[in-house]
Amino acid sequence: MKQVIEGSHAISEAARLARVKVIAGYPITPQTHIIEALSEYCEDGRMDAKFIPVESEHSAMASVVGAASTGVRTFTATSSHGLALMHELLHWAAASRLPIVMGEVNRAMGPGWNIWTDQTDSLAQRDTGWIQLYCEDAQEALDTTILAYRLAELVNLPVMVIIDAFFVSHTYEPVIVPEQSEVDRFLPAYKPKFEIDTNNPFALNQMAPPAIYMEMRRSVQLAMEKTLEIYNRIEDEFEDVFGRRYGGMETIRCDDADIIIVTSGSATSTCRLAVDELRKQGEKVGILKIKMFRPFPAADLAAALSDVQKVAVVDRNFSFGAGGIFTQEIKSALCNCAKRPDVFGYIAGLGGRDITTDTFKDIYFSTKNMTAPKIDSQWVGINEELL
């Protein structure tokens, strides 16, 4: 059934359809609508689930870690400083191999206080062991949340489903909400690989001495290494049921491109329009959209970019002292390729500032006209008088 809903509620609907049993949540703009809707579903009987209102995001993650340890399907959601407050327990969730799914609405970090979008909050958690999947629109957010449960439960790692604040979270658009029977066909009942059971007592998350700690971390990495392959297989099955797929990354009009613009999140939709307009002017330009950031699809990305002349990476994020985070990862993925493009890094759209079609055109022509990239990422649309 096609419904006009906001992006936040697309994630809420997906959690309902996934038959989640425990939800813990704490309100924070712009994530609050996800948890509000789920609390209503639990109250009015649309979901057979336990809703736990908690005193902080740290407690929300602690609650779903505990619930997932008992072998039930769990969900939570957060943004920005809420995600930062969860940081300690993100490590516990991943290293405990718990298939938790979390909706994460990208919001800038303060100070100054800013409720609008950029990706620095989620990317600051990239080393915690969580799979990260970035979504372009509400339909992709709904589908990805359903996919995330299947993926998490196969690899036993937690998954963040990430959308942009306001551009996706508060925008209403047509979304195909599948029937429960379709989701049940794709996502079977959860059968945990391990669970706390009073009839079969065992120790969980105890002291790990040096003789075993490295092996525990290696097991997480081995699961990450299998993730992209398993995700692609799951998407085949998802497409068979629902007729849609996204891939760990997507290439758009790249076959004959001289320059490829790398994007993620909602800015990709704007870039699609800009590329259409540039193509009409005879410019050979394409898009590579990154959906899966952890694990990073380095081999696929290198294969897609190795034959192109130049790559322009548009980061809605940054790492102090290092530059755009996607730019760093792409340079790393390409560094050992015998043939590789010049990588031009751009930082744009922080704190919710618009990234327009003109922004992408300026980035394209800047990349085209430069003979070599600058060492540091270039900041786009800066008002120098405010510095």
C-alpha positions, -999 to 999 in steps of 0.1 A, spaced: 0 0 0 14 34 -10 11 60 18 23 96 22 43 95 54 74 113 68 108 97 67 109 91 105 76 72 104 89 51 75 115 37 100 87 33 126 66 13 102 95 -9 93 102 -17 130 65 -26 134 65 -48 104 97 -65 116 78 -76 147 102 -60 172 96 -72 208 115 -46 228 118 -9 221 137 16 243 137 52 235 146 87 247 134 118 228 159 140 209 152 162 179 150 153 151 146 116 160 117 119 184 90 111 158 104 76 153 101 66 189 68 85 195 51 65 167 64 32 181 52 41 216 17 47 202 18 13 184 27 -4 216 0 14 236 -29 9 211 -20 -28 203 -7 -24 168 25 -39 181 29 -68 205 60 -53 221 74 -38 253 82 -1 252 107 11 278 108 49 284 142 56 298 160 86 314 188 89 287 201 75 255 228 57 274 200 38 292 182 32 259 212 14 245 217 -4 278 181 -16 277 182 -30 242 216 -46 249 200 -64 279 169 -73 259 188 -86 229 209 -107 252 177 -126 261 171 -135 224 144 -110 213 143 -86 184 150 -50 196 150 -14 183 160 21 194 167 54 177 187 85 184 205 115 170 236 137 175 245 141 212 222 112 221 243 90 199 275 104 215 261 95 249 256 60 238 292 57 227 304 34 255 275 9 250 278 9 212 311 -10 218 293 -34 241 265 -41 216 289 -49 188 315 -69 207 287 -89 223 276 -98 188 240 -86 194 218 -80 163 203 -47 175 189 -23 148 190 15 155 175 43 135 200 72 135 189 107 123 220 126 112 222 159 132 251 182 137 271 182 169 274 213 192 283 238 202 268 260 190 235 241 192 223 230 159 194 206 152 200 203 114 218 177 94 253 166 89 269 132 91 296 138 117 276 123 146 273 88 130 307 89 114 323 96 148 310 61 158 325 44 127 350 24 148 325 9 173 318 -23 152 283 -13 140 273 -18 104 263 16 89 238 20 61 230 56 48 196 62 31 186 87 4 149 89 11 120 75 31 113 45 9 150 35 12 148 40 50 118 17 54 133 -10 31 167 -7 47 154 -11 82 137 -44 72 169 -55 55 189 -45 85 172 -71 108 178 -99 83 215 -88 80 221 -82 117 207 -116 126 228 -134 100 261 -118 109 254 -111 146 263 -75 145 243 -44 152 231 -21 124 226 17 122 200 28 96 209 65 90 188 93 75 193 130 72 176 153 97 146 171 82 155 165 45 143 130 51 132 127 87 105 154 85 97 153 48 64 137 37 66 116 5 49 86 -10 62 54 5 52 18 -4 44 2 30 44 -36 24 19 -60 38 28 -79 70 26 -112 51 52 -100 26 76 -89 54 71 -122 72 80 -141 40 113 -121 38 121 -118 75 115 -150 94 110 -152 132 142 -145 150 162 -175 162 191 -163 183 224 -180 181 228 -175 219 205 -161 246 204 -157 284 183 -187 297 177 -195 333 174 -232 323 209 -231 307 229 -207 328 263 -194 315 285 -163 318 282 -135 293 305 -106 287 329 -115 315 366 -105 319 386 -112 287 423 -117 294 450 -111 268 450 -148 258 415 -144 242 408 -107 237 424 -104 203 405 -134 190 372 -118 201 380 -87 181 391 -107 151 358 -125 151 340 -92 148 362 -83 119 356 -116 102 319 -110 105 324 -75 90 343 -90 61 314 -113 53 288 -85 56 288 -71 21 285 -105 5 257 -115 27 240 -81 22 241 -86 -16 225 -120 -12 198 -107 11 191 -79 -14 185 -105 -41 159 -121 -19 144 -87 -10 141 -78 -47 123 -110 -54 97 -102 -28 94 -64 -30 109 -55 -64 134 -30 -51 172 -30 -44 199 -5 -35 233 -22 -32 261 -13 -9 268 15 -34 251 26 -66 266 40 -98 246 64 -119 256 73 -155 292 63 -148 299 41 -179 314 69 -200 321 95 -172 353 114 -170 344 128 -136 324 109 -109 308 128 -80 306 107 -48 277 113 -25 256 98 2 223 104 19 196 129 7 221 151 -12 223 122 -38 188 132 -50 199 167 -57 230 155 -74 209 133 -97 192 165 -110 225 183 -113 240 155 -133 210 153 -156 214 191 -164 252 187 -169 247 158 -192 224 180 -213 253 204 -217 275 176 -229 295 170 -197 306 135 -190 297 132 -153 283 104 -132 275 97 -95 286 70 -71 263 68 -41 277 52 -10 251 34 11 272 10 31 300 29 50 308 1 75 320 -22 64 335 0 37 330 -15 2 366 -8 -8 370 -34 -35 337 -25 -53 345 12 -50 380 7 -64 366 -13 -93 340 15 -100 365 44 -99 398 30 -111 392 39 -148 379 74 -143 400 105 -146 388 125 -116 366 119 -85 349 146 -66 339 135 -31 312 156 -14 314 152 24 286 164 46 309 157 75 345 164 86 372 152 109 391 180 126 427 181 113 420 156 86 391 168 64 362 150 48 358 115 62 344 99 30 374 115 11 398 98 35 382 64 31 381 66 -7 418 77 -9 427 47 13 406 23 -9 423 35 -40 459 39 -28 471 4 -39 454 5 -73 478 4 -102 456 29 -120 437 54 -99 420 88 -104 428 121 -87 405 125 -57 392 160 -50 376 165 -16 348 190 -8 330 197 25 295 211 20 261 213 37 272 212 74 246 220 100 218 217 75 230 242 50 215 235 16 234 216 -10 218 227 -43 221 217 -79 243 248 -84 265 236 -55 271 203 -74 277 221 -107 303 244 -90 320 213 -76 320 196 -109 335 225 -128 360 232 -100 371 196 -103 372 197 -141 393 229 -142 419 219 -116 449 200 -129 455 184 -95 436 181 -62 446 202 -32 459 183 -2 431 194 21 393 192 14 379 224 1 350 240 20 321 250 -2 298 280 4 318 295 33 310 331 43 345 344 48 332 374 68 320 351 96 355 335 101 
